Amino acid sequence: MLWVDLTEGTIHRQLTEDDLARAFLGGRGLNVKRLWDEVPAHTDGLSPGNTLLFGVGPLVGTTFPGGARFNITAMSPQTGILGDSNAGGFFGPELKFAGYDQVIIQGRAEHPVYLWIKDGAVELRDARALWGRDVWKTTAAVQQELGDTRIQVAAIGQGAENGVRFAGVFVNLNRAAARTGMGAVMASKNLKAVAVRGTGSFPVADPKRFSEIIDRVDQAIYRHPEYEIRCRLGTTKLVKALNAIGGLPTRHFQQGWFEQADAVSGEAIEALFKIKGKACFACTIPCSRFLVVDDPRFPGLRLEGPEYEPLAGFTARVGNGDLALALKCIDLANRYGLDAISLSEVISWAMECHQRGLIGPGEADGLDLSWGNGETILALIHKVAHREGFGDLLADGVKRAAECLGRGSEALALHGKALEVFQADVRTMKAYGLGNAVSSRGADHLRSEPWFEFSNDPGEGIRRYGVPETAFRLEYRGKGLVVKHFEEMAAISDSIGVCKNTYNNMEVLDWEGTAELLRAATGWEITGEEVRRVGERIVNLERMIIAREGITRKDDTLPSRFLVEPLPEGSGPSAGSVLELEPMLDEYYRARGWDVETGLPTVEKLAELGLAERPAERVQGEHLCTS
């Protein structure tokens, strides 16, 4: 563990506590445990009292395919509850090669600095010359100053510096740990970047056994029916797939089918702009892409990616069918260091407010807020990043923007617990809807990723959950059981440091397979059931963190658009569907062993998971259920 106090300018190291590593594994799990221990309730996300945590897991930097993920955790300035984000690329393995499982950053520097980690040599360096630069220019300047282009840099852009609450932290220029405003936390600490160069190694406990298991995992990936399309298109394959079921967030989720989906799809990117594929460290799936966009409006546009979320956000969500323009929007968001999901939501919210007469023509700096207006979309990205004019209203996120505007616009703000909803209509996928509603960091799919409801295999639904309906996306019965299971898988994925594309969606390892791999990697005697319990422990601890901020069942909800407005005609096989949230919540809380009325863990459940360290003192008594 590397402890950095920015206020005092001090740095010290500490051995990773073995009992905590066994109980929480690393990455997300160890980060939330440290947050629980170090940060009091009701800590302002932008205050010096907030702690910022970088964490990697025990498989990061190994040959596990996709073992490249890292988590950044703090109290969120965007949502006021747990803040946490995850990214891949090469930064996480470099941190592990430098010898660290976790970096704990506290306080606030007097002036902008960056943290430079080279194996055992760690220092804070002056970053005043870097302040005001975007992510790309910051990365290049740090590497040039330190004389090594192999240095991995986690940087913030001008969005974070200017106090945009949904600013993220970016590595490898385009890899975004963007959700919940972790970049804004970095900026509040006057921390411009974390630069890492690691030359060490960490041998696994049983190399022969570890290699055998990895070979088996690789073969499972190669045989998977989605392997080829994931290599070609990555997550952008979802544009056409979701459009076919009526699930694209068209014009701010007013429709589920986008008439220009083919023109902005992953297939279109492949045909027009893709130069080659690219993978994260050690991964066998090159699901990212290098793009060269030959468009005279955007000279020199080169970028990696994109993922489905920003692509759908700057096309269907804002009603834009111009693919090159969407890629320019994504490039700007990456350079400014902004979360593309939140950014596309605040823009599409403003466009719907304009459509409904809630924002007059003179109230948005003279911009035309009509759907798909490319000039307006580009202008708003610049304005949000600099908190300029109308962009200042949007820069705090859609919940605050709607509260500030009023006029009934609150009903159009599509968020859960102040985090903007992702780019798929949950009326077409009920488990994903439940997962968004109960997610510990606010509306988000990556806390569960319950893909199983697309399997259409009732026999497997019975085998797994005892409920055949779990295998069908438009059914809601049994989805509480599905979400519980996949939440625990997602918690393990983020804690061991691997990609959910392989671990959650391809399910290349079950609980026992994960335990077998951890035994070979660490030498621990751990069982599959113990691994699952770690996932359950993490989910429960995160619930305790948000409970001490006042979150209860009433907050496990989504906007009325999804709960009471049926998907309109033209949404294909999903037309007429709504999200039946309340019965799914009941089922979910029962499956978790939580109190159904409050949605909170019971004292008995916390004791069962080893989390009953005087909980009544850590969570307000009235929020804890004792039976």
C-alpha positions in Angstrom: 0.0 0.0 0.0 1.3 3.4 -0.9 0.0 6.2 1.3 0.2 9.8 0.0 -0.7 12.8 2.1 -0.9 15.8 -0.3 -1.4 18.3 2.4 1.8 17.4 4.3 3.7 16.2 1.2 4.5 12.9 2.9 4.6 9.4 1.4 5.0 6.1 3.1 4.5 2.4 2.3 2.8 -0.4 4.2 2.5 -4.1 3.5 -0.8 -5.2 2.3 -2.7 -6.8 5.2 -3.2 -10.5 4.3 -6.5 -10.8 6.2 -8.0 -7.8 4.3 -6.7 -9.2 1.0 -8.3 -12.6 1.7 -11.6 -10.9 2.8 -11.8 -8.4 -0.1 -9.3 -9.6 -2.7 -8.1 -6.2 -4.0 -9.2 -3.6 -6.5 -12.8 -2.5 -5.9 -13.2 -4.7 -2.8 -10.2 -3.4 -0.9 -11.0 0.2 -2.0 -14.5 0.1 -0.5 -13.1 -1.4 2.7 -10.5 1.4 2.9 -13.2 4.0 2.1 -15.4 2.7 4.9 -12.5 2.8 7.4 -11.0 6.1 6.4 -13.8 8.4 5.3 -16.6 9.5 7.7 -20.2 9.7 6.7 -21.4 12.8 4.9 -17.9 13.8 3.6 -18.1 16.2 0.8 -16.6 14.6 -2.3 -14.7 17.8 -3.1 -13.3 18.3 0.4 -9.7 17.6 1.5 -11.2 15.0 3.9 -12.2 12.8 1.0 -9.8 9.9 0.3 -9.0 8.9 -3.3 -8.0 5.2 -3.9 -6.4 3.5 -6.8 -6.6 -0.3 -6.5 -5.6 -3.3 -8.5 -6.3 -7.0 -7.9 -4.3 -10.2 -7.6 -4.7 -11.2 -11.3 -3.7 -7.8 -12.7 -0.5 -8.0 -14.6 -0.7 -11.8 -15.0 -1.4 -13.7 -18.2 -5.1 -13.9 -17.4 -6.8 -12.4 -20.6 -8.1 -9.0 -19.6 -6.3 -8.9 -16.3 -5.7 -5.2 -16.7 -8.4 -3.5 -14.8 -8.1 -1.0 -11.9 -10.6 0.8 -9.8 -10.6 4.4 -8.6 -12.8 5.0 -5.5 -13.8 8.0 -3.3 -17.0 9.7 -2.1 -18.6 11.0 -5.2 -19.0 14.8 -5.8 -21.6 13.9 -8.4 -24.0 11.7 -6.4 -23.0 12.3 -2.8 -22.7 8.6 -2.2 -20.1 5.9 -3.1 -18.0 6.9 -6.0 -16.2 4.2 -8.0 -15.0 3.7 -11.5 -13.0 1.1 -13.4 -10.9 1.1 -16.6 -8.5 -1.2 -18.5 -5.6 -0.6 -20.8 -2.1 -0.8 -19.3 -2.0 1.5 -16.2 -3.2 -1.2 -13.8 -0.5 -3.7 -14.7 2.2 -1.0 -14.5 1.1 -0.1 -11.0 1.4 -3.8 -10.1 4.8 -4.1 -11.7 5.9 -1.1 -9.6 4.9 -3.1 -6.5 1.6 -1.7 -5.3 -1.8 -3.1 -4.7 -3.4 0.2 -3.7 -2.5 3.9 -3.7 -4.3 5.9 -0.9 -4.3 9.7 -1.6 -5.4 12.1 1.1 -5.5 15.8 1.7 -5.0 18.6 -0.9 -1.8 20.0 -2.3 -1.1 23.7 -2.2 -0.7 23.9 -5.9 -1.1 21.4 -8.8 1.2 18.4 -8.6 1.4 15.0 -10.1 2.4 11.8 -8.4 5.4 10.0 -10.0 5.9 6.3 -9.0 8.9 4.4 -10.4 9.2 1.2 -8.5 10.3 2.1 -4.9 11.0 5.7 -5.8 7.9 7.9 -5.3 7.7 11.7 -5.4 5.3 14.6 -5.9 6.3 16.8 -8.8 5.2 20.3 -9.7 2.3 20.3 -12.2 1.5 24.0 -12.5 2.7 24.0 -16.1 0.3 21.1 -16.8 -2.8 22.8 -15.4 -5.1 23.8 -18.2 -4.0 21.0 -20.6 -6.2 18.2 -21.9 -5.7 14.5 -21.2 -3.7 13.9 -24.3 -1.4 16.8 -23.9 -0.9 16.1 -20.2 0.1 12.5 -20.9 2.6 13.5 -23.6 4.1 16.3 -21.4 4.6 13.9 -18.4 6.2 11.3 -20.6 8.5 13.9 -22.2 9.4 15.4 -18.9 10.3 12.0 -17.4 12.0 10.8 -20.6 10.1 7.6 -21.1 7.1 6.9 -23.4 6.5 3.6 -21.6 5.3 5.5 -18.5 1.6 4.9 -17.8 -0.3 8.1 -17.0 -3.7 8.5 -15.3 -4.7 12.1 -16.1 -7.5 14.6 -15.8 -8.5 17.2 -18.3 -9.9 20.7 -18.2 -13.4 19.4 -17.3 -12.2 18.2 -13.9 -10.1 21.4 -13.3 -13.2 23.5 -14.0 -15.3 21.6 -11.5 -17.5 19.4 -13.8 -18.9 16.9 -11.4 -18.9 14.1 -13.8 -15.3 14.5 -14.9 -13.3 11.2 -15.0 -9.8 9.9 -14.9 -8.3 8.7 -18.3 -5.4 6.4 -19.1 -3.9 5.5 -22.4 -5.6 8.7 -23.7 -9.0 7.0 -24.3 -9.5 4.5 -21.5 -12.0 6.1 -19.2 -12.5 5.6 -15.5 -15.3 8.1 -16.0 -18.3 7.4 -13.8 -19.2 9.2 -10.6 -16.7 12.1 -10.9 -13.4 10.7 -9.8 -11.6 13.2 -12.0 -13.3 16.0 -10.1 -12.0 14.5 -6.8 -8.5 14.5 -8.3 -8.8 18.1 -9.3 -10.1 19.1 -5.9 -6.9 17.7 -4.5 -4.8 19.6 -7.0 -3.6 16.3 -8.4 -3.2 16.5 -12.2 -2.0 13.0 -12.9 -0.5 9.8 -11.5 2.4 8.5 -13.6 3.7 5.0 -13.1 6.7 3.0 -14.4 7.2 -0.5 -12.9 10.1 -2.8 -13.7 9.4 -5.5 -11.0 7.7 -8.8 -11.2 5.5 -10.9 -9.0 5.7 -14.6 -9.5 2.5 -16.6 -9.0 2.5 -19.3 -6.3 2.1 -22.3 -8.7 3.3 -21.3 -12.2 2.6 -24.6 -13.9 -0.9 -24.9 -12.5 -1.6 -21.3 -13.3 -0.5 -21.7 -16.9 -2.7 -24.8 -17.3 -5.8 -22.9 -16.1 -5.0 -19.9 -18.4 -4.8 -22.3 -21.3 -8.2 -23.6 -20.4 -9.6 -20.1 -20.1 -8.1 -19.1 -23.5 -9.8 -22.1 -25.2 -13.1 -21.2 -23.6 -12.8 -17.7 -25.0 -11.8 -18.9 -28.5 -14.8 -21.3 -28.5 -17.3 -18.7 -27.4 -19.9 -17.9 -30.0 -19.3 -14.1 -29.6 -15.5 -14.3 -29.9 -15.3 -13.3 -33.5 -17.7 -10.4 -33.4 -16.2 -9.1 -30.2 -12.8 -9.0 -31.8 -14.2 -7.2 -34.8 -16.6 -4.7 -33.3 -16.1 -4.8 -29.5 -19.1 -3.5 -27.6 -20.3 -1.4 -30.6 -21.9 -4.6 -31.8 -24.7 -3.6 -29.5 -26.0 -0.7 -31.7 -27.7 -2.9 -34.2 -28.5 -5.6 -31.6 -30.3 -3.2 -29.3 -32.0 -1.4 -32.1 -33.5 -4.7 -33.3 -35.2 -5.3 -29.9 -36.3 -1.6 -29.5 -33.7 -0.9 -26.8 -31.7 2.0 -28.2 -32.0 5.3 -26.2 -33.4 7.2 -29.1 -34.0 10.9 -28.5 -33.6 10.6 -24.8 -35.5 7.3 -24.6 -38.6 8.6 -26.2 -38.3 5.7 -28.7 -36.4 2.5 -28.7 -35.7 2.3 -32.4 -33.3 4.7 -34.2 -33.9 5.0 -37.9 -30.2 5.8 -38.6 -28.8 3.0 -36.5 -27.1 1.2 -39.4 -25.2 4.4 -40.3 -23.8 4.8 -36.8 -23.2 1.1 -36.0 -20.1 -0.8 -35.1 -20.2 -2.3 -38.6 -20.2 1.2 -40.1 -17.1 2.1 -38.0 -15.4 -1.1 -39.2 -16.1 -0.4 -42.8 -15.2 3.3 -42.8 -12.6 4.1 -40.2 -11.1 1.0 -38.6 -7.3 0.6 -39.2 -6.6 -2.3 -36.8 -7.8 -3.9 -33.5 -6.2 -3.4 -30.1 -6.4 -5.3 -26.8 -5.7 -4.4 -23.2 -2.7 -5.9 -21.5 -2.5 -9.7 -22.0 -6.0 -10.0 -23.5 -6.9 -12.4 -26.3 -9.8 -10.2 -27.5 -8.7 -7.1 -29.4 -12.1 -5.5 -28.8 -10.8 -1.9 -29.2 -9.9 -0.3 -32.5 -7.6 2.3 -33.9 -9.6 4.7 -36.1 -8.6 7.2 -38.7 -11.5 9.5 -39.6 -11.1 11.1 -43.0 -13.6 14.0 -42.8 -12.6 17.5 -43.9 -14.7 19.0 -41.0 -12.4 17.2 -38.5 -8.9 17.2 -39.8 -6.4 14.9 -38.1 -9.1 13.0 -36.2 -7.5 9.9 -34.8 -8.7 7.9 -31.8 -9.0 4.5 -30.2 -12.4 2.8 -29.7 -15.1 3.8 -29.1 -17.1 1.7 -26.7 -20.8 1.3 -27.2 -21.8 3.7 -24.5 -20.3 6.9 -25.9 -21.2 5.8 -29.5 -24.9 5.4 -28.6 -24.8 8.5 -26.4 -23.7 10.8 -29.2 -25.9 9.2 -31.9 -29.3 7.7 -30.9 -29.6 9.5 -27.5 -29.1 12.9 -29.0 -30.8 12.0 -32.3 -27.6 12.3 -34.4 -27.1 10.1 -37.5 -23.7 11.7 -38.5 -21.1 9.0 -37.5 -18.0 11.2 -38.0 -19.5 13.9 -35.9 -20.3 11.4 -33.1 -16.6 10.3 -33.2 -15.5 13.9 -32.9 -17.8 14.3 -29.9 -16.3 11.2 -28.3 -12.8 12.5 -29.0 -13.6 15.8 -27.3 -15.1 14.1 -24.3 -11.9 12.0 -23.9 -9.6 15.0 -24.2 -11.6 17.1 -21.8 -11.9 14.1 -19.5 -15.7 13.9 -19.3 -18.0 10.9 -18.7 -19.7 10.3 -22.0 -22.8 8.8 -20.5 -23.5 11.8 -18.2 -22.5 14.2 -20.9 -24.8 12.7 -23.5 -27.6 12.6 -20.9 -27.4 16.3 -20.0 -27.4 17.3 -23.7 -30.3 15.0 -24.6 -32.2 16.2 -21.5 -31.8 19.8 -22.7 -33.0 18.9 -26.1 -36.1 17.2 -24.8 -36.7 20.2 -22.5 -36.5 22.4 -25.6 -38.8 20.0 -27.5 -41.4 20.4 -24.7 -41.1 24.1 -24.5 -39.4 24.1 -21.1 -36.3 25.9 -22.4 -36.8 28.9 -24.6 -34.7 29.7 -27.6 -32.8 32.4 -25.8 -31.9 30.4 -22.7 -29.2 28.2 -24.2 -26.8 30.9 -25.4 -28.6 31.1 -28.6 -28.0 27.5 -29.5 -30.6 25.5 -31.5 -31.5 22.6 -29.3 -33.2 20.6 -32.0 -32.5 16.9 -32.1 -29.3 15.9 -33.9 -28.0 19.5 -34.3 -24.3 18.7 -34.7 -23.1 22.3 -34.1 -25.0 22.5 -30.9 -23.8 19.2 -29.6 -20.2 20.1 -30.2 -20.7 23.6 -28.7 -22.3 22.2 -25.6 -19.3 19.8 -25.0 -17.0 22.8 -25.0 -19.3 24.8 -22.8 -19.7 22.0 -20.3 -16.0 21.4 -20.1 -15.4 25.1 -19.4 -18.6 25.7 -17.3 -19.4 28.5 -19.8 -22.8 29.9 -20.2 -25.5 27.3 -20.5 -22.8 24.6 -20.0 -22.5 25.7 -16.4 -26.0 24.5 -15.7 -25.3 21.1 -17.2 -21.8 20.6 -15.6 -23.2 19.5 -12.3 -25.1 16.5 -13.8 -28.7 16.1 -14.9 -30.3 15.9 -11.4 -28.9 19.2 -10.3 -29.5 20.8 -13.7 -33.2 19.8 -13.5 -33.6 21.0 -9.9 -32.1 24.4 -10.9 -34.2 24.8 -14.1 -37.4 23.5 -12.5 -40.5 23.9 -14.7 -41.3 20.2 -14.5 -37.9 19.3 -16.1 -37.2 17.1 -13.1 -39.4 14.4 -14.5 -37.3 14.3 -17.7 -33.9 13.9 -15.8 -33.0 10.3 -16.4 -30.9 9.2 -13.4 -30.8 6.9 -10.5 -29.3 8.2 -7.2 -28.1 11.2 -9.2 -26.1 9.1 -11.7 -27.2 9.2 -15.3 -28.8 6.1 -16.8 -26.7 4.1 -19.4 -27.4 3.7 -23.1 -30.1 1.0 -23.1 -33.8 1.1 -22.4 -34.4 -1.0 -19.3 -38.1 -1.5 -20.4 -36.6 -4.1 -22.8 -34.4 -5.8 -20.3 -35.9 -6.2 -16.8 -32.8 -7.6 -14.9 -30.7 -4.7 -16.2 -33.5 -2.4 -15.0 -33.4 -3.9 -11.5 -29.5 -3.8 -11.5 -29.6 -0.1 -12.4 -32.1 0.6 -9.6 -30.2 -1.1 -6.8 -26.6 -0.3 -8.0 -24.4 1.0 -5.2 -22.9 3.8 -7.2 -26.2 5.0 -8.8 -27.9 3.9 -12.0 -25.4 1.8 -13.8 -25.3 -1.6 -15.5 -21.7 -2.6 -14.7 -22.5 -3.3 -11.0 -24.3 -6.5 -12.3 -24.3 -7.0 -16.1 -27.0 -9.7 -15.9 -26.7 -10.9 -19.5 -28.4 -14.2 -18.7 -31.8 -12.8 -19.4 -30.9 -12.8 -23.1 -30.2 -16.5 -23.1 -33.8 -17.6 -24.0 -33.1 -21.0 -22.3 -35.8 -21.8 -19.8 -34.2 -25.1 -18.9 -31.0 -23.3 -17.9 -33.1 -20.7 -16.0 -34.6 -23.6 -13.9 -31.2 -25.1 -13.3 -29.6 -21.9 -12.2 -32.4 -20.1 -10.4 -35.4 -22.5 -10.3 -37.3 -20.0 -12.4 -37.7 -20.4 -16.2 -38.6 -16.8 -16.8 -35.2 -15.7 -15.7 -33.9 -16.5 -19.2 -36.2 -14.0 -21.0 -35.5 -10.3 -21.0 -39.2 -9.1 -21.0 -40.1 -11.3 -18.0 -39.6 -10.0 -14.5 -40.1 -13.0 -12.3 -36.8 -14.4 -10.9 -34.8 -11.3 -11.8 -34.0 -10.6 -8.2 -32.1 -13.9 -8.1 -30.3 -13.1 -11.3 -29.2 -9.7 -10.3 -27.9 -10.9 -6.9 -25.8 -13.6 -8.6 -24.3 -11.2 -11.2 -23.7 -8.4 -8.7 -21.5 -10.8 -6.8 -19.7 -11.8 -10.1 -19.2 -8.2 -11.0 -17.8 -7.5 -7.5 -15.3 -10.3 -7.9 -14.4 -9.3 -11.4 -13.6 -5.7 -10.3 -11.7 -7.0 -7.2 -9.4 -9.5 -8.9 -8.9 -7.0 -11.7 -10.3 -8.7 -14.8 -12.7 -7.7 -17.6 -16.4 -8.3 -17.3 -16.5 -9.1 -21.0 -14.7 -12.4 -20.3 -15.6 -12.9 -16.6 -19.3 -11.9 -16.5 -20.5 -12.0 -20.1 -18.6 -15.0 -21.4 -18.5 -16.7 -17.9 -15.1 -18.3 -18.6 -14.8 -19.2 -14.9 -17.4 -20.2 -12.3 -16.9 -19.8 -8.6 -14.8 -23.0 -8.2 -12.7 -22.1 -11.3 -12.0 -18.7 -9.9 -10.9 -20.2 -6.6 -8.7 -22.7 -8.4 -7.0 -19.8 -10.3 -6.6 -17.8 -7.0 -5.0 -20.8 -5.3 -2.5 -21.1 -8.1 -1.9 -17.3 -8.2 -1.6 -16.6 -4.4 -1.2 -19.9 -2.6 -4.3 -19.3 -0.6 -6.5 -22.2 0.3 -9.7 -20.7 -0.9 -12.9 -22.4 -2.1 -15.5 -21.4 -4.7 -18.0 -20.7 -2.0 -15.5 -18.4 -0.2 -15.0 -16.5 -3.4 -18.7 -16.0 -3.8 -18.9 -14.8 -0.2 -16.3 -12.2 -0.9 -18.5 -10.9 -3.7 -21.5 -10.9 -1.3 -19.4 -9.2 1.4 -18.4 -6.4 -1.0 -22.0 -5.8 -2.1 -23.1 -5.6 1.5 -20.3 -3.2 2.6 -21.1 -0.9 -0.3 -24.8 -1.0 0.8 -23.6 0.1 4.3 -21.6 2.9 2.8 -24.6 4.4 1.0 -26.9 3.6 3.9 -24.9 5.9 6.1 -25.6 8.6 3.5 -29.4 7.9 4.0 -30.0 5.6 1.1 -32.9 3.2 1.6 -35.5 1.3 -0.5 -37.1 4.6 -1.6 -33.9 5.5 -3.5 -33.7 2.1 -5.4 -35.8 3.4 -8.2 -35.6 4.8 -11.8 -37.4 7.6 -13.6 -41.1 7.3 -14.4 -40.3 7.1 -18.1 -39.3 3.5 -17.5 -41.8 2.6 -14.8 -45.1 3.9 -16.2 -44.6 5.0 -19.8 -44.9 2.0 -22.2 -42.4 1.7 -25.0 -44.1 3.3 -28.0 -45.1 1.5 -31.2 -42.2 1.1 -33.5 -40.0 -0.4 -30.8 -40.2 -3.8 -32.3 -40.8 -6.8 -30.0 -40.6 -4.6 -26.9 -43.4 -2.2 -27.8 -45.8 -1.6 -24.9 -43.3 -2.8 -22.2 -42.7 -1.1 -18.9 -40.3 -2.0 -16.0 -42.1 -3.8 -13.2 -39.7 -2.7 -10.5 -41.5 -3.2 -7.2 -42.0 -7.0 -7.3 -38.4 -7.4 -8.5 -37.2 -5.3 -5.5 -39.1 -7.5 -3.1 -37.5 -10.6 -4.6 -34.0 -9.1 -4.7 -34.1 -8.0 -1.0 -35.3 -11.4 0.1 -32.6 -13.1 -2.0 -30.0 -10.8 -0.3 -31.3 -11.5 3.2 -32.0 -7.8 3.5 -35.1 -6.2 5.1 -37.8 -5.9 2.4 -39.3 -2.7 3.8 -36.1 -0.7 4.1 -33.9 -2.5 1.6 -31.1 -2.5 4.1 -28.9 -5.4 5.4 -29.9 -6.9 8.6 -27.5 -7.2 11.6 -27.7 -10.9 11.2 -26.6 -10.7 7.5 -23.7 -8.4 8.4 -22.5 -10.7 11.2 -22.7 -13.7 8.8 -20.3 -11.9 6.4 -17.9 -10.6 9.1 -19.1 -7.0 8.7 -20.7 -6.5 12.2 -18.1 -4.2 13.6 -20.4 -2.2 15.8 -22.6 -1.3 12.7 -25.0 0.8 14.7 -22.2 3.3 15.2 -21.3 3.4 11.5 -24.7 3.5 10.0 -27.5 5.6 11.6 -29.5 3.4 13.9 -32.8 4.1 12.3 -31.4 2.8 9.0 -30.3 -0.6 10.3 -32.8 -3.4 10.4 -32.3 -5.7 13.4 -34.3 -8.6 12.2 
